[in-house]
């Protein structure tokens, strides 16, 4: 397998993460393109670094849940992806999420080897300016309601500037080039609806959780999309 030793160890960890049951050393070695001897040596190295890899030769190996991947194991491309994603979030999200993106990147940079931490400052990947519509909704409150599966009452202004009150079950928040869209079940329409956040004049929690789980509702919404 091409690449540095750290990249090889990362690939081995990822291969083990995808298995719920023990996998033989022969299968892992073939998948990673290394010799069986190298595989055994890499497993020993990961165990020495704290990876809870159970098993032995002739039986198979499995990674016990709970092992945290050290940030220093990221490849250069993965670091660039994190930088680009964080910079995009900083530009297009609400102040709380924007700040969280900056703090998360700073935490990662603090534990990276110098050769990789320099990638964060020197990357040539740039997020261009965005002409986002003026926001009227409390995006942080929307994200909180989505996480907690809370019912919201919103005052919504349509394209004719008419305001109606809706009771919704927010299940997702989509970020487009100029606007943000709340994906929700609308109690009045008894169907899924999309609400532009720059047209939400006011919102507050209705004091109850919606009766169905968000992942189930999201799956139903996705099935209704064109081409699903």
trRosetta pair geometry for C-beta under 8 A, 3 or more apart (Angstrom, degrees):
i j d omega theta_ij theta_ji phi_ij phi_ji
1 8 5.6 133 86 -112 128 96
1 11 6.6 -141 175 64 159 163
1 32 5.3 -53 -46 164 142 74
1 33 4.1 129 -62 72 76 108
1 34 5.5 -44 2 -53 103 90
3 7 3.7 -81 151 85 130 145
3 8 6.2 163 88 -50 104 75
3 11 7.9 114 69 -24 147 130
3 75 7.7 -47 -153 -117 132 122
4 7 4.8 101 55 6 74 101
4 8 7.1 -132 102 -5 42 87
5 8 5.4 -53 -151 34 36 114
5 9 6.4 36 152 -18 68 103
6 9 5.7 -52 -147 37 33 111
6 10 6.4 37 151 -21 64 105
6 72 7.3 -91 -150 136 141 83
6 73 5.9 -156 -180 -130 99 60
7 10 5.5 -51 -148 35 33 114
7 11 6.4 36 152 -21 64 103
7 75 5.6 57 -108 -94 102 106
8 11 5.7 -51 -150 33 32 112
8 12 6.6 33 150 -20 63 104
8 32 7.1 87 -157 180 83 124
8 34 7.0 83 -158 -64 124 141
8 42 6.4 -106 128 -113 107 141
9 12 5.6 -52 -151 34 34 113
9 13 6.5 37 151 -19 65 103
9 42 5.7 -164 -98 -160 75 105
9 45 6.4 -89 -106 100 127 126
9 46 6.0 165 -158 -73 105 99
9 73 6.7 -100 95 -135 105 113
10 13 5.7 -53 -151 35 33 112
10 14 6.4 31 153 -18 66 106
10 69 7.6 68 -129 -156 86 123
10 73 4.7 150 -86 170 106 104
10 74 7.7 120 -112 -95 150 19
10 75 6.8 -148 68 -44 164 91
11 14 5.7 -54 -147 37 32 110
11 15 6.3 35 153 -22 65 105
11 32 5.7 130 121 -127 122 105
12 15 5.7 -52 -148 33 31 113
12 16 6.5 27 154 -15 64 106
12 28 6.9 55 -136 -179 86 120
12 32 6.2 7 -81 -93 76 153
12 39 7.4 157 -116 -139 128 76
12 42 5.4 161 -38 136 167 134
12 43 7.3 -136 170 -75 144 65
12 46 6.7 -132 100 -45 127 145
13 16 5.8 -60 -151 39 31 108
13 17 6.2 36 151 -27 66 106
13 46 6.6 170 -74 -128 95 141
13 51 6.8 -120 -107 -120 105 145
13 63 7.1 86 -150 -97 64 155
13 67 7.8 -127 -148 109 114 133
13 69 6.4 127 140 -106 153 107
13 73 7.4 16 25 170 151 155
14 17 5.5 -49 -146 30 34 117
14 18 6.8 32 157 -22 63 102
15 18 6.2 -58 -158 29 30 109
15 19 7.4 18 150 -13 61 108
15 23 7.7 -111 147 75 98 158
15 28 5.9 124 126 -135 144 90
15 31 5.8 133 -132 109 139 140
15 32 6.5 -84 -35 -62 157 104
16 19 6.0 -66 -157 35 39 107
16 23 7.3 -149 -112 35 63 123
16 28 7.7 15 -68 -115 81 129
16 53 6.7 -60 -147 -114 162 103
16 61 6.6 -61 -115 122 115 107
16 62 6.9 145 -164 -153 97 31
16 63 3.9 98 141 -25 120 120
17 63 6.0 -38 -75 59 52 147
19 22 7.5 66 145 -130 133 6
19 23 4.9 -96 -117 -30 167 121
19 62 6.3 -121 108 -120 111 78
19 63 7.6 110 62 19 92 90
20 62 7.8 8 155 -143 23 120
21 60 7.8 1 142 138 74 149
21 62 6.5 -78 173 -94 20 129
22 54 7.8 -87 -94 96 103 89
22 55 5.3 141 -132 -97 118 138
22 59 6.5 -54 172 138 156 76
22 60 3.0 102 152 112 111 125
22 61 6.0 127 -149 46 82 16
22 62 4.6 -82 -85 -39 61 104
23 27 5.3 -103 175 77 98 129
23 28 5.8 111 117 -53 115 96
23 60 5.5 146 61 -160 15 105
23 61 6.1 -40 60 58 71 73
23 62 7.2 119 7 -78 73 67
24 27 4.7 95 62 5 87 101
24 28 7.1 -155 96 -3 47 86
24 60 5.0 -61 -76 -98 49 83
24 61 7.9 105 -131 11 11 78
25 28 5.7 -57 -147 40 35 110
25 29 6.0 37 156 -22 69 107
25 36 5.7 76 138 -145 114 94
25 39 5.5 144 -166 112 94 139
25 40 6.7 16 -146 -67 142 83
25 43 7.9 -73 -112 -28 105 147
25 57 5.8 -22 -7 -118 146 72
25 60 7.5 -154 -24 -115 64 40
25 61 6.7 78 -71 -10 72 115
26 29 5.8 -56 -147 36 27 111
26 30 6.5 26 156 -17 63 106
26 36 6.5 -19 -93 -96 58 117
27 30 5.9 -55 -150 36 30 109
27 31 6.3 29 154 -19 65 109
28 31 5.7 -57 -147 37 31 111
28 32 6.1 9 162 -3 67 114
28 39 5.7 125 102 -148 110 138
28 61 6.9 -9 -33 45 150 124
29 32 6.3 -68 -141 48 25 97
29 33 8.0 -159 167 19 54 6
29 34 5.5 -103 -148 76 74 72
29 35 6.4 -22 -159 156 126 15
29 36 4.9 -54 -72 -84 163 58
29 38 7.5 120 -128 63 101 89
29 39 4.5 -92 -83 -37 92 144
30 33 7.6 27 -177 -70 28 40
32 39 7.0 134 55 -95 136 102
34 38 4.2 -106 169 85 117 131
34 39 5.5 144 94 -56 116 80
34 42 7.4 49 110 -10 166 140
35 38 4.6 97 56 5 81 100
35 39 7.0 -140 97 -6 44 85
36 39 5.4 -50 -149 33 35 116
36 40 6.5 36 154 -19 66 102
37 40 6.0 -53 -151 34 31 109
37 41 6.5 30 151 -17 63 107
38 41 5.6 -57 -150 38 34 113
38 42 6.2 33 153 -20 68 106
39 42 5.7 -57 -147 37 31 109
39 43 6.4 33 154 -20 65 104
40 43 5.7 -50 -147 33 32 112
40 44 6.5 34 152 -19 63 104
40 57 6.8 -5 -102 -70 121 116
41 44 5.7 -55 -153 35 32 113
41 45 6.5 35 149 -21 65 104
42 45 5.4 -49 -148 33 36 115
42 46 6.4 35 154 -17 67 103
43 46 5.9 -54 -148 37 32 109
43 47 6.4 34 152 -20 64 106
43 53 5.8 -134 -160 112 93 159
43 61 6.5 -108 -126 -115 138 156
44 47 5.7 -54 -148 36 31 113
44 48 6.4 34 152 -22 64 105
45 48 5.7 -55 -152 33 31 113
45 49 6.6 23 151 -13 64 107
46 49 5.6 -59 -150 40 35 108
46 51 4.0 -24 158 34 96 142
46 53 6.0 66 100 -17 119 135
47 50 7.8 144 -175 8 29 8
47 51 5.8 -82 -83 65 37 84
47 53 5.6 -94 -76 40 91 106
49 70 7.4 -88 171 -13 127 133
50 67 7.0 155 122 -137 86 99
51 63 6.7 -52 179 -133 103 102
51 67 5.1 49 -131 -146 64 153
52 63 6.7 101 80 -166 70 60
52 64 3.7 -54 114 47 122 117
52 66 6.9 22 23 68 139 100
52 67 5.5 -159 20 -61 87 113
53 61 5.6 -2 -180 -168 103 111
53 62 7.4 160 -155 78 60 32
53 63 5.6 -32 -100 -99 70 66
53 64 7.5 -146 -80 3 21 82
54 61 7.0 153 80 -152 44 58
54 62 5.4 -20 62 63 94 84
54 63 7.8 162 17 -100 76 17
54 64 5.8 76 -16 -45 111 102
55 59 5.2 -161 -159 95 84 107
55 60 5.1 -86 -150 98 141 49
55 61 3.9 -157 66 -99 142 47
55 62 5.8 113 -33 11 125 70
56 59 5.0 52 58 28 73 120
56 61 7.9 121 -28 -78 16 79
63 67 6.3 -85 179 22 108 135
64 67 6.9 101 76 -28 72 103
69 73 5.6 -102 177 57 94 136
70 73 5.1 103 72 -12 80 102
70 111 7.4 -127 -172 144 84 125
71 74 5.7 -19 -174 -11 59 114
71 108 5.1 -176 -146 -147 148 77
71 111 5.0 100 51 89 127 112
71 112 5.8 -80 124 -75 112 76
72 111 6.5 -103 -44 138 89 85
72 112 5.9 153 -95 -131 67 48
72 113 5.5 82 -138 -22 107 91
72 116 7.1 159 -137 35 60 148
74 78 4.3 -132 -167 90 94 125
74 79 5.2 114 127 -57 128 82
74 82 7.4 -26 -157 -10 154 137
74 108 7.9 22 -5 -169 154 118
74 112 7.4 -48 45 -113 116 109
74 116 6.8 127 77 -169 99 149
75 78 4.7 97 52 5 75 103
75 79 7.2 -136 96 -5 41 85
76 79 5.6 -52 -151 34 35 113
76 80 6.5 35 152 -18 66 104
76 116 6.7 -141 -96 -121 69 88
76 119 5.8 -167 -145 -107 84 154
77 80 5.6 -53 -149 36 34 112
77 81 6.4 38 150 -22 65 103
78 81 5.5 -50 -149 33 35 114
78 82 6.5 36 151 -19 65 102
79 82 5.7 -54 -151 35 33 111
79 83 6.4 34 151 -20 66 105
79 108 7.9 170 -128 146 84 130
79 112 7.4 75 -112 -123 131 149
79 116 5.6 -170 -70 -173 160 101
79 119 4.9 68 116 99 140 141
79 120 6.7 -95 173 -66 111 75
79 123 7.8 -158 121 -70 93 131
80 83 5.6 -51 -146 36 34 113
80 84 6.2 32 156 -17 67 106
80 119 6.5 -90 -65 166 77 119
80 123 5.3 156 -121 -129 86 133
80 125 5.7 113 -173 -4 99 141
81 84 5.9 -55 -144 39 29 108
81 85 6.1 27 157 -16 64 110
82 85 5.9 -57 -143 41 27 109
82 86 6.1 27 159 -19 64 110
82 105 6.8 154 145 -110 102 88
82 108 6.5 -79 148 109 153 174
83 86 5.9 -58 -146 38 26 109
83 87 6.3 22 158 -16 63 109
83 105 6.8 90 -108 -136 59 128
83 119 7.3 -140 -32 129 144 88
83 120 5.5 180 -93 -132 123 65
83 123 5.1 125 99 29 160 161
83 125 6.4 122 97 66 110 121
84 87 5.9 -58 -147 38 28 108
84 88 6.4 30 154 -21 64 106
84 123 7.6 -119 -53 143 81 147
84 125 4.5 -56 -82 137 107 140
84 127 6.9 137 -158 -56 68 97
85 88 5.7 -55 -149 33 31 112
85 89 6.4 29 154 -17 66 105
85 101 7.9 -142 123 -146 73 117
86 89 5.7 -54 -149 36 33 110
86 90 6.4 39 151 -25 65 104
86 101 4.4 156 -154 176 76 101
86 102 7.1 128 174 -77 113 37
86 104 6.6 -153 -112 76 121 105
86 105 4.5 85 -165 -58 170 126
87 90 5.5 -47 -148 30 34 117
87 91 6.6 27 156 -16 64 107
87 101 7.8 -176 -52 147 19 132
87 125 7.7 163 36 113 144 93
87 126 7.6 -95 135 -148 156 36
87 127 4.5 179 124 0 107 126
88 91 6.1 -65 -155 38 31 106
88 92 6.2 -14 167 13 69 115
88 127 4.9 180 -83 -108 63 144
89 92 6.8 -78 -132 51 24 84
89 93 5.0 -3 -172 -3 69 131
89 97 6.0 -108 177 143 107 100
89 98 6.4 -180 134 -105 76 52
89 100 8.0 -69 140 77 136 86
89 101 4.0 166 91 -81 125 152
90 93 7.3 -32 -84 36 8 97
90 98 4.7 86 -138 -153 49 87
90 101 5.1 -133 -59 84 76 135
90 102 6.1 79 -98 -55 118 92
90 127 7.9 146 58 56 95 151
91 98 7.7 135 -19 -120 18 113
91 127 5.4 -159 0 122 148 135
91 129 7.7 -151 -161 -131 133 37
91 130 5.6 120 146 10 114 121
92 130 5.5 19 -89 46 93 171
92 132 6.3 152 -136 -73 73 139
92 175 5.7 92 136 -170 131 131
93 97 3.8 -78 145 88 139 124
93 98 5.1 178 76 -56 94 77
93 101 7.2 126 41 -20 138 132
93 139 7.3 -174 -174 133 69 151
93 175 7.3 -52 -82 -101 77 142
94 97 5.3 81 56 18 76 101
94 98 6.7 -140 95 -10 33 95
94 135 7.6 158 -99 -172 88 171
94 139 3.7 -171 -54 73 136 129
94 140 5.4 -143 114 -47 153 80
94 143 7.7 -140 29 -11 136 129
95 98 5.5 -58 -141 38 29 115
95 99 6.2 29 161 -19 66 106
95 140 7.8 -44 57 -47 76 122
96 99 6.0 -56 -150 36 27 109
96 100 6.4 28 151 -20 62 108
96 140 4.6 70 20 -98 143 125
97 100 5.4 -51 -146 36 35 115
97 101 6.5 42 153 -25 65 100
97 139 7.5 -72 1 121 122 121
97 140 7.4 -168 -26 -92 88 81
97 143 7.3 135 -60 -45 122 168
98 101 5.8 -51 -154 28 30 112
98 102 6.9 27 151 -14 62 103
99 102 5.8 -55 -153 36 36 110
99 103 6.3 31 153 -16 68 108
100 103 5.7 -56 -144 40 32 109
100 104 6.1 35 156 -23 67 106
101 104 5.9 -53 -145 34 28 111
101 105 6.5 25 157 -16 62 107
102 105 6.0 -59 -151 37 29 109
102 106 6.4 29 152 -20 64 108
103 106 5.6 -54 -148 35 33 113
103 107 6.5 36 153 -22 66 103
104 107 5.8 -53 -152 32 32 112
104 108 6.6 31 151 -17 64 104
105 108 5.7 -53 -150 36 35 111
105 109 6.2 36 152 -21 67 106
105 120 6.7 142 176 -147 106 130
106 109 5.6 -52 -145 36 32 112
106 110 6.4 40 153 -30 63 104
107 110 5.7 -51 -152 24 31 116
107 111 7.3 3 160 0 61 105
108 111 6.8 -79 -160 43 31 92
108 112 6.4 38 151 -39 69 110
108 120 7.8 150 96 -83 104 138
109 112 5.7 -53 -144 18 34 118
109 117 5.0 95 -161 -141 76 95
109 120 5.1 -56 -98 5 115 167
112 116 4.3 -113 177 89 120 108
112 117 4.1 155 84 -64 115 83
112 120 7.6 143 40 -23 157 120
113 116 5.2 76 61 17 80 100
113 117 6.8 -156 89 -11 33 93
114 117 5.6 -55 -133 38 32 110
114 118 6.3 38 165 -26 64 102
115 118 6.5 -52 -158 25 23 111
115 119 7.9 35 140 -28 52 97
116 119 5.3 -35 -166 9 49 120
116 120 8.0 56 144 -23 63 88
117 120 5.9 -36 -171 12 48 114
117 121 7.8 29 145 -1 66 98
118 121 6.1 -62 -160 44 47 101
118 122 5.5 15 155 1 80 123
119 122 6.1 -75 -129 54 25 94
119 123 5.7 50 169 -59 68 94
120 123 6.6 -29 -144 -9 17 111
130 177 7.0 -159 -146 -174 100 60
130 178 7.6 -177 177 -97 91 49
131 178 6.0 -17 94 -113 78 96
132 135 7.5 1 136 -45 113 95
132 178 5.9 167 -122 -156 41 47
132 179 7.4 142 -156 -77 72 32
133 178 5.4 72 -28 157 89 90
133 179 5.1 12 16 -90 127 81
133 196 7.7 -4 74 177 154 121
133 198 4.3 -65 118 -49 121 167
134 198 6.1 106 78 -142 54 119
135 139 6.7 -45 -163 -34 142 113
135 180 7.7 23 -110 23 104 122
135 197 6.3 -11 -140 121 87 109
135 198 5.7 -96 -112 -95 38 80
136 197 7.2 176 53 146 70 66
136 198 5.5 95 10 -154 93 46
136 199 7.1 96 46 -57 131 6
136 200 5.9 179 92 71 99 61
136 201 6.1 -33 148 -106 137 38
137 141 7.8 -127 165 59 83 104
137 142 6.1 39 148 -40 124 130
137 154 7.9 -10 -115 -137 116 122
137 182 8.0 -113 158 -37 175 128
137 197 4.1 -101 31 -170 134 88
137 198 7.2 -103 1 -72 94 26
137 200 3.9 41 -79 69 113 124
137 203 6.2 39 -142 -4 94 130
138 141 3.8 37 110 18 117 118
138 142 6.6 158 93 -18 64 83
138 203 6.5 -134 34 55 98 113
139 142 5.3 -51 -149 34 37 115
139 143 6.4 37 154 -19 68 102
139 173 7.5 104 -156 -156 91 151
139 180 6.9 30 -112 91 119 168
139 197 6.4 38 -88 -170 89 154
140 143 5.8 -52 -149 36 32 110
140 144 6.4 34 151 -20 63 106
141 144 5.6 -52 -147 36 33 115
141 145 6.4 34 154 -20 65 104
141 203 6.5 161 107 92 131 120
142 145 5.8 -55 -149 35 31 110
142 146 6.5 32 153 -20 64 105
142 152 7.7 -5 -114 -72 68 164
142 170 6.2 -140 -163 -167 82 167
142 173 6.2 106 130 -87 120 132
142 182 6.2 -108 -159 -98 133 122
142 197 6.9 -71 -38 -116 166 121
142 203 7.2 37 -75 97 85 166
143 146 5.6 -52 -149 34 33 113
143 147 6.5 32 154 -18 65 105
143 173 6.4 -56 -87 -4 76 154
144 147 5.9 -55 -150 36 31 110
144 148 6.2 7 160 1 66 114
144 150 7.7 -1 121 23 76 132
145 148 6.1 -68 -139 51 28 97
145 149 7.9 -151 167 25 57 2
145 150 4.2 -97 -145 61 79 105
145 152 5.4 27 -168 -56 162 116
145 170 5.3 68 109 48 112 131
145 205 6.5 -170 -103 -95 112 94
146 149 7.6 22 -177 -73 28 41
146 170 4.9 -82 -81 119 81 107
146 171 6.5 119 -139 -141 93 13
146 172 6.8 115 -141 -77 135 19
146 173 6.3 -103 -44 -23 160 103
146 214 7.2 95 -176 -128 69 149
148 209 7.2 -113 144 -107 80 102
149 169 7.6 3 -166 -164 70 96
149 209 5.0 44 108 -159 95 102
149 210 5.7 -112 171 40 88 87
149 213 7.2 -60 -111 -136 151 44
149 214 5.3 -132 -95 -41 102 107
150 170 7.8 1 70 40 66 101
150 205 5.2 -34 160 -134 133 110
150 206 7.5 164 167 37 84 78
150 208 7.5 138 -151 88 67 34
150 209 5.8 -65 -99 -104 49 60
150 210 7.5 114 178 -12 8 81
151 167 6.3 9 177 -178 111 93
151 168 7.2 161 -158 81 66 37
151 169 5.9 -41 -105 -92 72 69
151 205 7.1 98 78 -163 58 66
151 206 4.1 -45 103 43 105 126
151 207 7.8 -36 64 48 104 42
151 208 5.2 6 24 75 124 82
151 209 6.8 151 -14 -151 85 12
151 210 5.2 123 -68 -62 88 81
152 167 7.4 171 89 -152 44 50
152 168 5.4 -19 64 62 91 86
152 169 7.9 154 21 -96 78 22
152 170 5.9 27 9 -17 127 112
152 184 7.9 -75 47 -131 111 147
152 203 5.4 -3 -177 -168 122 108
152 204 7.1 153 -153 80 76 25
152 205 6.1 -58 -103 -105 65 45
152 206 6.3 -170 -112 -17 11 94
153 165 6.3 0 -176 -174 97 102
153 166 7.3 166 -153 85 52 43
153 167 5.5 -24 -99 -99 72 71
153 168 8.0 147 -98 18 24 72
153 203 6.9 162 84 -150 50 57
153 204 5.8 -13 58 62 95 75
153 205 7.8 65 16 151 81 7
153 206 5.2 111 -29 -76 94 94
154 165 7.2 165 84 -151 40 55
154 166 5.3 -15 61 60 90 91
154 168 6.2 -8 10 13 116 119
154 195 6.9 81 96 175 160 163
154 200 5.1 -57 -165 -142 124 104
154 201 7.9 126 175 44 78 63
154 202 6.9 166 -153 87 54 53
154 203 4.5 -13 -103 -100 83 90
155 163 5.4 11 176 -175 96 115
155 164 7.5 172 -152 86 56 26
155 165 5.7 -31 -97 -96 64 70
155 200 7.1 111 71 -167 58 58
155 201 4.3 -56 99 63 109 104
155 202 4.4 36 25 44 116 91
155 203 7.5 -136 20 -64 68 52
156 163 6.7 156 77 -149 35 63
156 164 5.8 -24 61 63 88 75
156 165 7.6 140 14 -109 79 20
156 166 5.4 8 1 5 128 119
156 195 5.9 -86 -122 -142 134 120
156 199 5.9 47 -163 127 73 98
156 200 5.9 -30 -101 -104 71 60
156 201 7.1 -169 -90 9 17 86
157 161 5.9 -8 -174 -144 108 43
157 162 7.0 153 -149 72 61 28
157 163 5.0 -29 -89 -89 72 79
157 199 4.6 -133 64 -168 82 86
157 200 7.8 -156 16 -75 82 15
157 201 5.6 86 -28 -40 108 110
158 161 7.2 -77 71 -10 61 14
158 162 5.3 -9 39 57 105 83
158 163 7.9 -169 4 -82 72 30
158 164 7.3 29 -26 8 107 105
158 199 7.1 72 -87 -179 21 142
163 201 6.0 -19 -126 6 127 147
166 186 5.7 -49 -167 -141 121 101
166 187 7.5 151 -177 40 71 82
166 188 5.9 -98 -130 7 78 126
166 193 7.9 -96 -164 74 152 150
166 195 7.5 -161 65 -87 153 142
167 186 7.6 114 74 -161 53 56
167 187 4.3 -18 84 30 103 130
167 188 6.8 123 37 -31 81 86
167 206 6.3 55 -141 -77 104 150
168 182 7.3 77 134 130 154 129
168 184 3.9 24 179 157 120 145
168 185 6.6 150 -161 73 66 48
168 186 5.5 -29 -103 -100 86 59
168 187 7.0 -139 -83 -4 33 83
168 193 7.4 -100 -117 60 118 109
168 195 7.1 -78 -81 -10 167 144
169 184 5.7 156 70 -164 47 83
169 185 4.1 2 46 49 110 101
169 187 7.6 100 -20 -49 90 87
169 210 3.8 57 -123 -85 122 159
169 212 7.8 48 176 51 162 92
169 217 6.8 -117 117 -135 127 167
170 173 7.5 22 179 -59 115 86
170 182 5.4 -56 -127 -171 106 114
170 183 7.4 102 -157 75 61 51
170 184 4.7 -41 -96 -95 49 108
171 183 5.5 -65 69 103 86 95
171 184 6.2 151 10 -104 79 45
171 185 6.9 61 -19 -14 120 86
171 214 5.0 167 -135 -148 89 89
171 217 4.8 -129 -102 104 154 124
171 218 5.4 -166 159 -68 124 80
171 221 6.7 169 86 -15 142 147
172 182 7.4 148 84 -162 53 46
172 183 3.8 5 59 46 102 121
172 184 8.0 -150 39 -56 66 54
172 218 6.2 104 -49 -111 120 104
172 221 7.5 -147 8 81 133 160
173 180 6.2 1 -178 180 94 110
173 181 7.3 158 -158 80 47 47
173 182 5.9 -20 -104 -104 72 61
173 183 7.3 -136 -64 15 26 82
173 197 7.8 34 -145 -56 102 131
174 180 6.8 161 82 -161 51 59
174 181 4.4 -12 58 59 104 98
174 182 8.0 -161 20 -72 77 15
174 183 6.4 74 -19 -32 106 105
174 194 7.9 -27 30 -142 129 114
175 180 5.6 -20 -105 -109 58 85
176 179 5.3 7 60 61 113 68
176 180 7.0 -176 23 -88 76 32
176 181 6.5 47 -11 -10 114 106
179 196 5.3 -37 -179 -142 136 105
179 197 7.1 165 -177 36 83 82
179 198 6.0 -98 -131 7 97 118
180 196 7.3 115 75 -157 51 58
180 197 4.4 -4 80 15 104 129
180 198 7.5 118 40 -25 81 83
181 194 5.0 -6 -175 -172 119 106
181 195 6.9 140 -160 68 64 37
181 196 6.0 -38 -102 -95 69 52
181 197 7.2 -134 -84 -17 19 84
182 194 7.0 154 74 -158 50 52
182 195 4.5 -18 56 62 104 95
182 196 7.9 -148 15 -62 80 5
182 197 6.1 107 -28 -69 98 85
182 200 7.6 48 0 -50 137 138
183 192 6.9 -6 -173 -169 84 109
183 194 6.1 -21 -100 -104 59 77
183 218 7.8 77 112 -113 138 76
183 221 6.1 83 173 -174 127 161
184 192 7.1 157 88 -150 33 65
184 193 6.0 -27 72 65 82 78
184 194 7.7 142 26 -100 75 30
184 195 6.3 -7 23 7 123 113
185 191 7.4 -153 -146 121 68 15
185 192 5.8 -50 -96 -94 58 60
185 193 7.7 96 -144 18 17 78
185 210 7.1 121 54 -153 126 152
185 217 6.2 -89 -37 -152 122 132
186 189 4.1 38 90 33 122 104
186 190 7.3 -64 89 -15 73 20
186 191 6.4 -9 49 63 96 58
186 192 7.3 112 5 -150 84 14
186 193 4.2 24 -24 10 127 128
187 190 7.0 21 -166 -73 32 58
189 193 5.8 94 45 -48 150 126
192 220 7.6 177 -48 111 130 98
192 221 5.0 134 -115 -113 158 95
192 224 6.5 161 37 57 139 154
195 199 6.9 -129 -178 72 78 105
195 200 6.3 69 150 -65 120 104
196 199 4.5 66 79 12 101 109
196 200 7.5 -162 97 -22 54 80
197 200 5.5 -40 -152 13 46 116
200 203 5.7 3 169 -44 125 113
210 217 7.9 19 113 -48 141 153
212 216 5.6 -101 166 78 105 126
212 217 5.7 119 107 -54 117 102
213 216 4.7 86 71 7 89 107
213 217 7.1 -165 95 -6 45 88
214 217 5.6 -58 -146 40 36 110
214 218 6.1 39 157 -22 70 106
215 218 5.6 -53 -144 36 32 114
215 219 6.4 35 156 -22 64 103
216 219 5.8 -53 -152 33 30 112
216 220 6.6 29 151 -17 63 105
217 220 5.7 -54 -150 36 34 111
217 221 6.3 36 152 -21 67 105
218 221 5.6 -53 -147 35 32 113
218 222 6.3 33 155 -21 65 105
219 222 5.8 -53 -147 34 30 111
219 223 6.6 33 153 -22 62 105
220 223 5.8 -55 -153 32 32 113
220 224 6.9 28 152 -18 63 106
221 224 5.9 -63 -159 34 34 110
221 225 7.3 48 146 -40 64 93
222 225 5.7 -36 -160 2 42 118
222 228 5.9 150 150 -125 65 138
223 228 5.2 171 -146 134 30 145
224 228 6.8 40 46 27 15 150
225 228 4.5 104 63 -43 80 118
